[in-house]
Structures are given as C-alpha cells and as structure tokens.
Amino acid sequence: MGAGLSQEARRQERLLREQWDAARRQARERRGAAGDGERRVLAQLLVLTARGWRLLVGRGDAVLVGPGGVFVVGVGGGGAAGLLAATKVAESAVASLGMSPVAVQPVMVQAGQGPDGGHGRIRVLGEQEVGRVLLAQPRRLRAESVRAIADHLERVLPDREGVVLELGTVSSSHGDPDGLFDVDGLREAALEGARRAPIEQWMTFLHPDQVALVRRNWSGPARISGPAGTGKTVVALHRAAHLARRTTGRILYVTFANNLPRVQSTFLRTMAPAVADRVDFRSLHSWAQEFLQERGVPVRLNGDKSETAFSLAWKDHGRESRLVQIDPGPAYWREEIDYVIKGRGLTRFEDYAAVLRKRRKAGLHRTQRQSVWELYEEYEARRRERGVHDFNDVLSLALAEVSEEGGGTPYAAVIVDEVQDLTLVGVRLLHALVGNAPNGLLLVGDGQQSVYPGGFRLTDAGIDIRGDRGQMLRTNYRNSRQILDAALAVVADDAFEDIDGEPTPGRRDVDLTYHDGNVVRVAEPTAEAHDRELVGALQALPDGALAGTALLCPSQWALGHYQRLLGRAGIPVCRLEQYDGNPVDAVKLGTYRRAKGLEFKNVFLPRYDAESAAGTPGTDTARERAELRRSRLFVAMTRARDLLWLGSVTDPPAPRR
C-alpha cells in the first residue's frame, strides 16, 4: 500500500510539472498585457482544468466549476464589491439548476504567499496556494454535474469564455523559475481527494423551490412546514449559511433536543466551512442557561429536587383529589403543569380556567381546573422552599430578561428547528430576540411529528405569519413509497392541528423522489427468537453499512437491553447522545425522541408494536398517551431511507411497568 502511494506520488509530481509548464505558457499567451501575478493565478487555475474542473475566464475574474463546487475567483486585482457582484450573478445563474447558494464561493487572490483567511464571506488566498486549496476542497459535485453546471454558466454568462489547458503547449523546461508553484501541496491535495468519499448530495443540491426559500427575503417572521422527509432541516441549514454570508451579526440555530446541535453543526461545517463559526447551534435550554449566567441572573436548575417537590405536592394535593377520577397517575398532571400552565407562562387561575388546552384530550371543567391549580401552587411552594428552578423556570427567566432589555442580543437572525416541540414560552423567548425584523425569525417544523404533550398556536405567541411567509414543502426526498406507507398507516387516523391552527388529516399526500427503500417485517413467537433475528440482520449488513444504521427504541429500558445485546454480539454501538454527525462505523442507538431531525440509510425498530399492543385505550388520557406513542413511532419509522426493519413478538409477556 505504501509503495503504491509513493509511486502514485511520483507520477502525480511528474504530471503536475508538465501541466504547470503548459499552463504558464498558455497564460502568457492569453494575458500578455496582464501583470505577472494575474498570469500566475490563471496558470494555476488552468492546471485544475486537467483534473476535472472547468474554467470560465472574464475580464477581472474567473468562474471555476469542479468537484469542490463553484468558485468565483478574483484574478485581476479588482475589489471586494466587484467580486461579490460577480458571485451574486453566478448564484442566480445556477439557482435554476437546484444548486444551493452555499456551493458558490467567492475567492480573492492576493499577491505572494498569504495566509488562508477571510474578508466577510470572501475567502482570501495567496496566489501561490490557490490551486492547492481549491483542489483540496471536499467533493460536492460529480463529473456529470460539473459538466452540466459549466455548460449552463457558459451559455448564460456570455462575458466569460471557457478555457482548458492545452497540453500540446508543454515546454521543455523542467524547472520552476517563478518559484510559485507548490508541487508538493498540489500532489498531496490530489492524493487526499482520491482517498476521500463524496459527501452527501443534499449538501450542494436542493430542489429549485427549496433554493428559493433559502434565498428569499422575508419581511418578518416566517415559517416552513411540511411532512416528514421533505427537507425542512436541510433548508434551515442552508438558510443559516446563506444569512451568515450576508449579515454582520451572528445566527442562532435552536432545537429542543440536546443531541441535534452537535450533528447540525458538523453538517454545516462540512457544507460551508467559511461561515460555520458565525452560526451558534444550541439546544434551547442550554442557550437560555448560558444567557442568564452571562447577565448575572442566578439559575439553580435541579431536576431531582424539582421532582421531589412535585411528588410531595401530589401526595398532599393530588392523590386524594378529584383529579384521580380522570387519571390516577401523577405523570399526566405533571405534564399539565409543565406544558399547559408553566409552558404557557400562566400565572393567574382565571387565565388557566379559560385557556384552550391544545392536544389534551381530557376535558376539564372549572372545578377540576381549580384542583389542578391548587396542585400547581403547592408544587411551586415546595420548589421555592428548596431554592431550585425547573426547566420551565429557566425559559421564563430568560424571557423576562430579554423583555427588560428590549432585545439587545447579538443575533441577526434566529432559526428554530422542530419548533412544534417547544413550549409557548420558548417560542416567545426566541421571538423576543429578534422581534419582527425582516429575515429575523424562521420557524421550521411539522405538528404531525410532535413527540411531547400539549401544544400552542403561533398567534398565542404574538407571531403573525402573513401571506407567503408561511411555506409548505410537499416533496419527500427521503422515504420510498413502501416505507412511507408503513409509517402513515400508524398515524392515519390521528388528525392534528399544527401551530398555524389548521386542522390536518393524519394521512397526507406527498410527492416522492426516492423509490429504493424496503420494509422488512419480522415476527417471532418469543423475545429471544426476535433478538436472534435482529442480531443476524445487523451482522448480515455489508461492510461499512453500520455507519448509516440506527437502532431506535421507545424507552430507556429497551435502550439498555439492546445495548447489552449488541455488545454481547460484538456489534459496535454509538449512542445518539454522543453522536456528532461525523461518520462512525457503529450502530447509532437511541430513543425515538433522540432520532428527531436525523436520517439513516437503515433503521431497525425492535418490538416496535409492543407498547401499542399493551392494552386498548379507554379513558381520554389513555387515548392521548396512545396517540403520542404513535406520533413518536411515526417519527422513528420515517428516519429510514433504504431499509426499515420492523420486529415484533407474536406472544409477548405482560408489559414491563
């Protein structure tokens, strides 16, 4: 292997020197009146045309299209304004092909060997390193895409001429009199490009409708919705990169789940490294805690002590009250406090007595709500006695702090992914950071994929989405018909109301672009036989397939069971809590809720129907819990692209409590 690479390195060096000699002569012939620096830069770009790139030369700049994307390179000493204007023209020209603005990058070339740096969205390179840096870019485009894009640009940009390296002009010189051709750097970049696998196609190409949303100027808060698999998160990430390139402030990208920010940050860094440091990826609660600490507001978050406070409140004001006739378990009433009362920021009983309890199926008349309020007040008293906050308190404190400051945050824009999982207070907080500023707030999500109790309407948060500021994506790019039909069958009868207040049926029509995914159903009489089939199916996957494989579970107990099972079988595991989006050859293991916002080639759902078969829902609260379980299962099933493995046990034991 080492000898082979050494031989390839020598071959690359010999070939590059021949190409460099040819490129220098050709650049002198084309740019005889230009300065030495411009000719040297053009020569380096010409070398790339012998390596799968296409070059379109204009008066003061060049457009380079290759595996690394589209680059508008300033080669004539022009200023930043002219380079950005040329870049904008190139972006508009490729938008009709479905190319994201992220893939079009301006590069300013300075004389001599300069540090790799930036000037706003412009990447600044020294003239000696242009070829090496561009050749080392992560691969975004296949060869046929390079040809199609370059041909299109040559047609729509008549002021630029296509130029290729003419190897017939090779001179007999074997030296490098200019001293500015980095043979070693270019050779290593070429070798690294040969080793590197292509990145995901979606990082460069979007549907033209999606590109339009990424580039659009919104006059105020906006919302993007759509069924599972329609690319909402992809659009949001591209939008973050687009805004980061066009604003001076920072961009805040927020989700509810703690694991998603790491993954999304990795995706953006791969997709748009030049602007990745200007986008803050955070979970809502971690951001709010840090925000409060920076402003000197004490936060004493303690989940265990808060839980103890509620347990004592339930003991004294719950378990002997009229509430047990509706639901005898304390969990439902803790959710009522978390998502309806504190999640909405209610502080007066009269407000709670009148509120529409979204997605809560158990109707409560005034006396029952009075009992809930007494439980809430007792919980608050017990919590304050212990001097601790719960998660809702953190958001309420942050909202109060932002409101007192009248904004004053460093963010030019806020993008909220999976907005349906937030509470009303959380949405109000994020809205308060940017208000109704143009391009300030973008809310992305789908009410059908809610995995937490309760709900709200945007109007409750004082957010008015007018006209075309509410957009819906309708094309599924992830799931095949077989996988999508299996998932929709789970929620077909569960109509829902999204945060815009529109009633929506459980089965929605979508257009499909992917047709290769399959569903495999395995039914075994015992849990032991089921688990043997699961392990066998995982072991039968081809080499390297574990990197794109997830095993998802409905509960923490099931998670522990399957982690032990896979460990005994010698199958490597990466918990979703630790997954950061970088490829790792291991099964991603997590709960249905942890899988929100992610996608995998292969998804395994062992005993996926165990909870739904636990009993027939009778009470309103039981029906609500069953619907929520179906929503979580739907989310898990729609994470699959190529394979959805559904395991069940035909004669299961009594459910674990």
Residue pairs with C-beta under 8 A, 6 or more apart in sequence:
5 191
8 191
9 187
9 191
12 186
12 187
12 190
12 191
13 183
13 184
13 187
16 47
16 183
16 186
16 187
16 190
17 174
17 176
17 183
18 167
18 170
19 46
19 47
19 50
19 165
19 167
20 43
20 47
20 176
20 181
20 183
21 170
21 171
21 173
21 174
22 46
22 165
22 166
22 167
22 168
22 169
22 170
22 171
23 42
23 43
23 44
23 46
23 47
23 165
24 39
24 40
24 43
24 171
24 178
25 169
25 170
25 171
26 43
26 46
26 165
26 166
26 169
27 39
27 40
27 42
27 43
27 46
28 39
29 169
30 42
30 57
30 163
31 38
31 39
31 42
34 42
34 76
35 77
36 178
37 77
37 109
37 111
37 127
38 75
38 76
38 77
40 127
40 178
40 180
41 73
41 75
41 109
41 127
41 130
42 57
42 62
42 75
43 181
44 127
44 130
44 131
44 181
45 53
45 55
45 62
45 64
45 73
45 75
45 130
45 131
46 55
46 163
46 164
46 165
47 131
47 165
47 186
48 55
48 64
48 66
48 131
48 134
48 135
49 55
49 163
49 164
49 165
50 164
50 165
50 167
51 66
51 135
51 190
52 66
52 67
52 143
52 146
53 64
53 65
53 66
53 67
53 134
53 146
54 64
54 65
54 66
54 146
54 147
54 149
54 150
54 162
54 164
55 62
55 63
55 64
55 65
55 162
55 163
55 164
56 62
56 63
56 64
56 65
56 150
56 153
56 154
56 157
56 160
56 161
56 162
56 163
57 75
57 160
57 161
57 163
58 86
58 157
58 159
58 160
58 161
59 76
59 159
60 74
60 75
60 76
60 77
60 78
60 82
61 72
61 73
61 74
61 75
61 76
61 78
61 82
61 83
61 86
62 72
62 73
62 75
62 160
63 70
63 71
63 72
63 73
63 86
63 90
63 153
63 157
63 160
64 70
64 71
64 72
64 73
64 134
65 71
65 141
65 146
65 149
65 150
65 153
66 134
66 137
66 141
66 146
67 137
67 139
67 140
67 141
67 142
67 143
67 146
67 193
68 134
68 135
68 136
68 137
68 138
68 139
68 140
68 141
69 103
69 104
69 105
69 137
69 140
69 141
69 204
70 90
70 94
70 99
70 103
70 104
70 105
70 149
70 153
71 104
71 105
71 106
71 107
71 134
72 83
72 86
72 87
72 90
72 104
72 105
72 106
72 107
73 107
73 109
73 130
74 82
74 83
74 106
74 107
74 108
74 109
75 109
80 108
80 119
80 120
80 122
83 106
83 108
83 122
84 106
84 121
84 122
86 106
87 104
87 105
87 106
89 157
90 104
90 153
90 157
91 101
91 104
91 215
93 152
93 153
93 156
93 157
94 103
94 104
94 149
94 152
94 153
95 101
95 208
95 211
95 212
95 215
96 208
97 148
97 149
97 152
97 208
98 205
98 206
98 207
98 208
98 210
98 211
99 149
99 204
99 205
99 206
99 211
100 203
100 204
100 205
100 206
100 211
100 214
100 238
101 211
101 214
101 215
101 238
101 241
101 242
101 245
102 203
102 204
102 238
102 241
102 242
102 271
102 272
103 140
103 141
103 204
105 123
105 274
106 121
106 122
106 123
107 122
107 123
107 124
107 125
107 130
107 134
108 119
108 122
108 123
108 124
108 125
109 125
109 126
109 127
109 130
110 124
110 125
110 126
110 127
111 126
111 127
112 126
112 127
112 128
113 126
113 127
113 128
113 129
113 180
114 124
114 125
114 126
114 127
114 129
115 126
116 123
116 124
116 125
116 129
116 133
117 123
117 124
118 124
118 274
120 245
121 244
121 245
121 246
121 274
121 275
123 274
125 133
127 180
128 180
128 181
128 182
129 182
129 185
131 182
131 186
132 182
132 185
132 186
132 189
133 189
135 186
135 189
135 190
135 193
136 189
136 192
136 193
138 196
138 199
138 270
139 193
139 196
139 198
139 199
140 198
140 199
140 203
140 204
141 149
141 204
142 198
145 205
150 162
153 160
154 160
154 162
176 183
199 270
199 271
202 231
202 234
202 477
203 267
203 270
203 271
204 271
206 214
206 231
206 234
206 235
206 238
207 231
207 475
207 477
209 473
209 475
210 231
210 234
210 235
210 238
210 473
213 224
213 235
213 239
213 471
214 235
214 238
214 239
214 242
215 242
216 222
217 438
217 439
218 438
218 439
218 442
218 469
219 438
219 466
219 469
220 436
220 437
220 438
220 440
220 441
220 464
220 466
220 469
221 431
221 436
221 440
221 441
221 442
221 443
221 463
221 464
221 465
221 469
222 441
222 442
222 443
222 465
222 469
222 470
222 471
223 419
223 442
223 443
223 444
223 458
223 465
223 469
223 470
223 471
223 499
223 500
224 232
224 235
224 236
224 442
224 443
224 444
224 471
224 472
224 473
225 232
225 444
225 445
225 446
225 447
225 470
225 471
225 472
225 473
225 498
225 500
226 232
226 446
226 472
226 473
226 474
227 446
227 448
227 473
227 474
227 476
227 508
227 510
228 446
228 448
228 449
228 476
228 478
228 479
228 487
228 634
228 635
228 638
229 476
229 477
229 478
229 479
229 484
229 510
229 599
229 638
230 473
230 474
230 475
230 476
230 477
230 510
231 473
231 475
231 477
231 478
232 417
232 444
232 445
232 446
232 473
233 264
233 417
233 444
233 597
235 444
235 473
236 253
236 415
236 417
236 442
236 444
237 253
237 264
237 267
237 268
237 271
238 271
239 415
239 442
240 251
240 253
240 268
240 279
240 415
241 268
241 271
241 272
241 275
241 279
243 251
243 412
243 413
243 439
244 251
244 272
244 275
244 278
244 279
245 272
245 274
245 275
247 412
247 413
247 439
248 412
249 410
249 411
249 412
249 413
250 278
250 279
250 280
250 410
250 411
250 412
251 278
251 279
251 280
251 411
251 412
251 413
251 414
251 415
252 279
252 280
252 282
252 287
252 411
252 413
252 414
252 415
252 430
252 433
253 261
253 264
253 279
253 280
253 281
253 282
253 414
253 415
253 417
254 282
254 283
254 284
254 287
254 414
254 415
254 416
254 417
254 430
255 261
255 264
255 283
255 284
255 416
255 417
255 418
255 421
255 597
256 283
256 284
256 418
256 421
256 422
256 426
257 283
257 418
257 421
257 593
257 594
257 596
257 597
258 283
258 286
258 577
259 576
259 577
259 579
259 590
259 594
260 283
260 417
260 418
260 596
260 597
260 598
261 281
261 282
261 283
262 281
262 579
262 580
262 581
263 579
263 580
263 581
263 597
263 598
264 281
264 417
264 581
264 597
265 276
265 279
265 281
265 580
265 581
266 580
266 581
266 582
267 581
268 276
268 279
268 281
269 276
280 287
280 411
282 290
284 395
284 422
284 426
284 429
284 430
285 391
285 394
285 395
288 394
288 395
288 397
288 398
288 429
289 299
289 301
289 394
291 398
291 401
291 409
292 298
292 299
292 394
292 397
292 398
292 401
293 299
295 401
297 397
297 401
299 389
299 394
299 397
300 387
300 388
300 389
301 388
301 389
301 390
301 391
301 393
301 394
302 386
302 388
302 389
303 390
303 391
305 383
305 386
305 388
306 383
306 386
306 388
306 389
306 390
308 382
308 386
309 379
309 382
309 383
309 385
309 386
309 388
310 330
310 334
310 337
310 379
310 382
311 330
312 382
313 375
313 378
313 379
313 381
313 382
314 330
314 333
314 334
314 375
316 378
317 371
317 374
317 375
317 378
318 324
318 330
318 333
318 375
319 328
319 330
321 371
321 374
321 375
322 367
322 368
322 371
323 333
323 368
323 371
323 372
323 375
326 332
326 362
326 364
326 368
326 619
326 620
326 621
327 333
327 362
327 619
327 621
332 362
332 621
333 372
333 375
335 453
335 454
336 360
336 372
337 372
337 375
337 376
337 379
338 390
338 391
338 392
338 423
338 454
339 423
339 452
339 453
339 454
340 346
340 352
340 355
340 357
340 360
340 454
341 352
341 372
341 373
341 376
342 376
342 390
342 392
342 393
342 396
342 423
342 425
343 392
343 423
343 424
343 425
343 426
343 454
344 355
344 423
344 424
344 425
344 456
344 460
345 396
345 399
345 424
345 425
345 428
346 352
346 355
349 369
349 370
349 373
352 369
352 372
352 373
353 366
353 369
353 370
357 364
357 454
358 454
358 455
358 456
358 457
358 497
359 450
359 453
359 454
359 455
359 496
359 497
359 624
360 453
360 454
360 624
361 620
361 621
361 623
361 624
361 627
362 619
362 620
362 621
362 624
363 620
364 372
383 389
383 390
389 397
392 423
392 425
395 423
395 425
395 426
395 429
396 425
398 429
399 425
399 428
399 429
399 432
402 408
402 409
402 429
402 432
402 433
403 432
407 432
407 433
407 434
407 435
409 433
409 434
411 433
411 434
412 434
412 439
412 440
413 434
413 439
413 440
413 441
413 442
414 430
414 433
414 434
414 440
414 441
414 442
415 442
415 444
416 422
416 427
416 430
416 441
416 442
416 443
416 444
416 445
417 444
417 445
417 597
418 444
418 445
418 449
418 596
418 597
419 427
419 443
419 444
419 445
419 499
420 445
420 446
420 447
420 449
420 450
420 455
420 498
420 499
421 445
421 450
421 451
421 452
421 596
422 430
423 454
423 456
424 456
424 460
424 461
427 443
427 456
427 458
427 461
427 463
428 461
428 462
430 441
431 441
431 461
431 462
431 463
433 441
434 440
434 441
435 441
441 463
443 458
443 463
443 499
445 499
446 498
447 455
447 496
447 497
447 498
447 499
447 504
448 491
448 496
448 498
448 504
448 506
448 508
448 631
448 634
449 596
449 631
449 634
449 635
450 496
450 628
450 631
451 592
451 593
451 596
451 628
451 631
451 632
451 635
452 628
453 624
453 628
455 497
455 499
456 499
457 499
457 500
457 501
458 464
458 465
458 499
458 500
458 501
459 501
465 500
470 500
474 510
474 511
475 510
475 511
475 512
475 513
476 484
476 510
476 511
476 512
476 513
476 514
477 513
477 514
478 514
478 599
478 638
478 641
479 487
479 512
479 514
479 517
479 638
479 640
479 641
480 512
480 514
480 515
480 516
480 517
480 518
481 512
481 515
482 517
482 518
482 519
483 517
483 518
483 519
483 637
483 638
483 640
483 641
483 644
484 510
484 512
484 638
486 519
486 637
486 644
486 646
487 634
487 637
487 638
488 506
488 507
488 508
488 634
490 630
490 633
490 634
490 637
491 506
491 507
491 630
491 631
491 634
492 506
492 507
493 506
494 506
494 627
494 630
494 631
495 503
495 504
495 505
495 506
496 503
496 504
496 506
497 503
497 504
498 504
514 641
516 642
517 640
517 641
517 642
517 643
517 644
518 642
518 643
518 644
519 644
519 646
520 537
520 643
520 644
520 645
520 646
521 646
521 647
521 648
522 530
522 533
522 534
522 537
522 645
522 646
522 647
522 648
523 647
523 648
523 649
523 650
524 530
524 532
524 533
524 647
524 648
524 649
524 650
525 649
525 650
525 651
526 649
526 651
527 607
527 649
527 652
527 653
530 606
530 607
530 647
530 648
530 649
531 565
531 606
533 647
534 562
534 565
534 604
534 606
534 645
534 647
535 565
535 566
535 569
535 571
537 604
537 645
538 546
538 549
538 551
538 566
538 569
538 571
538 587
538 604
539 569
539 571
541 549
541 602
544 585
545 601
545 602
546 571
546 572
546 585
546 586
546 587
547 583
547 584
547 585
547 586
548 600
548 601
548 602
548 642
549 587
549 588
549 600
549 601
549 602
549 603
549 604
550 576
550 587
550 588
550 589
550 590
550 595
550 598
550 600
550 602
550 603
550 604
550 639
551 562
551 566
551 587
551 588
551 589
551 603
551 604
551 605
551 606
552 589
552 590
552 591
552 592
552 594
552 595
552 603
552 604
552 605
552 636
552 639
553 559
553 562
553 589
553 590
553 591
553 592
553 606
554 591
554 592
554 608
554 610
554 611
554 629
554 632
554 633
555 591
555 611
556 591
557 656
558 606
558 607
559 589
559 590
559 591
562 589
562 606
563 573
563 575
563 589
566 573
566 587
566 589
567 573
571 587
572 585
572 586
572 587
573 586
573 587
573 589
574 584
574 586
574 587
574 588
574 589
575 588
575 589
575 590
576 588
576 589
576 590
576 591
576 594
576 595
576 598
577 590
577 594
579 588
579 590
587 604
588 598
588 600
592 632
592 633
592 635
592 636
593 632
593 635
595 635
595 636
595 639
596 635
598 639
599 639
599 640
599 641
600 639
600 640
600 641
601 640
601 641
601 642
601 643
602 640
602 641
602 642
602 643
602 645
603 636
603 637
603 639
603 640
603 643
603 644
603 645
604 645
604 647
605 633
605 636
605 637
605 644
605 645
605 646
605 647
606 647
607 647
607 648
607 649
607 652
608 633
608 636
608 637
608 646
608 647
608 648
609 646
609 648
610 648
610 649
610 652
610 655
611 629
611 655
612 626
612 629
612 630
612 633
613 652
614 655
615 622
615 655
617 623
617 625
617 626
637 644
637 646
